[in-house]
Amino acid sequence: MSFPWANEYKPSHPLMQWLDEKLPLPRFVYNAVGAGYPVPRNLNYMWNFGILAGVCLMIQIVTGVVLAMHYAANAGVAFDSVEHIMRDVNWGWMLRYAHANGASAFFVVVYIHIFRGFFYSSYKAPREMIWLLGVTIFLLMMATAFMGYVLPWGQMSFWGAKVITGLFGAIPLVGEPLQQWLLGGFAPDNAALNRFFSLHFLLPFVILGVVILHIWALHIPGSSNPTGVEVKTESDTVPFHPYYTAKDGFGLGVFLLGYCAVLFFAPNMLGHPDNYIAANPLSTPAHIVPEWYFWPFYAILRAFTADFFIIPAKLMGVLAMFSAILCWFFLPWLDTSPVRSGHYRPLFRKFFYVLLVDVLVLGYCGGAPAAEPYVMISQIAATYYFLHFLVILPIVSSIEKPAPLPFSITEAVLGKDEGAVLTSNPAAA
Amino acid sequence: MADEASIDPAHDTGEGVRRRDFINIAAVSFAGVGGLAALVPLISQMSASADVLAESSTELDISAIQPGQAIKAVFRKQPVFVRNLTPAEIAEAGKVDPGSLRDPQTLEERTKEGKTNWLITMGVCTHLGCVPLGAGEGEVKGEFGGYFCPCHGSSYDTAARIRKGPAPKNLEVPPYEFTSDTVVKIG
């Protein structure tokens, strides 16, 4: 599971020795995130975001469990109970703002984590399973965030629930019964609110489970690194503790500064004023938009305005929106270049930045009203999005001439690797 | 397992069916059927409950609605539009060739015989379920004089038929009947 030179866990205290024999949990932690896990010595700050995502999940679970102690999942009182949390519960305002902005922070961190994966091709063999589990976590996060946003039972909550469950109505034949089954009625109401609360409480723990699998799968090949060259010898690695616990600790401090700045000084910056109006099934807000982290996918959904052969526009939009994420599952097999890191892939690197801009453009259009020129821009950007993954990536992989790779991580860091001389030129030794 | 195999000659040769195979299949099948049966209540509990279904009919007094006016009522927790069409609006709806529409229907097919002026539809956009504007006094009716959905810009005509925008269908006509000249029962 780890490299042969990994430090071994040797408890000195008799109590720890006794525990190690009965339940080697400290040994497990030591090997997972302690001195027993050798990590490439050249990781940059892009490698902080996995830990940060874990911290975000913990913030969400802790604040969420506390909020659930004061929230009432009943359509008659849900909105008032959230106002009760904001006004009457001790520190309730802070806990709720921490939870609402914690969701945004979680998505910021995870989007950077995902784009780190795109740039450094972290999804390539032997790390496909880590990637597949990661995409699964992202899907679960989206479901959890969506259901959480419904709970305050404001106007955006209600109409968000209506529009998103309306997507299932686009499925031929079974669509409408499926939608009514999901909602437990003909429109979002008490039944829907209750089940969303139940699932919103459950899913974070499912995410936690998949995160554990994600880290387990990561520890089999070990972490990737900015060169994309695999670890060869002990000189390529340093122990996770204290080197990366310190580096991650610093990154965490910077992250918390940003998070707290928003939480305490602009807690409603990312929210919508309409959600402070109680849900009204008879009146749609003038401008329905989902939370910012859904905007790129919402733009793809709305980009389809004309029927596509026999497929109605509405179904096409729904299919495209889900495909936009599902295509990530195929990434390890669409990108066939043997070189991982974007640093050594001049052509790939250009297209990576184009994709980054493309997703930002989609995000902007997703938050804008459904009018021209945003619809047309969304259509172009959505087309490019799929072209990137399904056409450009495979072609670039086959025609690109990568830059020369360093012999090892050590050489990349120190400029020379004694081992490289020995291996590549035995006569000199 | 080795002892078991030696007293069962069929097992040694790898041929034939052992009596134990039958017990295995029967036991696992029984557990499988039982497991599937247990899924039925778990899935079915998600569907609309009896009290939700019990609320699904609405009676309305429409005597106060003047021609050109419309009201919003609630049916199955969703808005329903009851509109008293003016002769001009009826004529407008009749001018369109149904064949040219995305969801071809005439006004007559969407109303009750002899009551063509009473257009009763769900106030639920067939795109993603927003409530279109146009029923309330002074609301935008869109370029076809019927309803206009602000979410994604679907426009409906005076017969509430989809004319422009992403919605695939006309506004749904719920099942209803006139119990008298002034009372309509929806659902």
Interface residues (C-beta under 8 A of the other chain):
Chain A: W159 K162 V163 T165 G166 L167 G169 Q180 W181 L182 G184 G185 F186 A187 D189 A191 R195 P281 L282 S283 T284 A286 H287 I288 R302 F304 T305 P312 A313 K314 G317 A370 A371
Chain B: I43 M46 S47 A48 S49 V52 S56 K72 V74 R76 K77 Q78 P79 G123 H127 L128 G129 C130 V131 C149 P150 C151 H152 G153 G165 P166 A167 P168
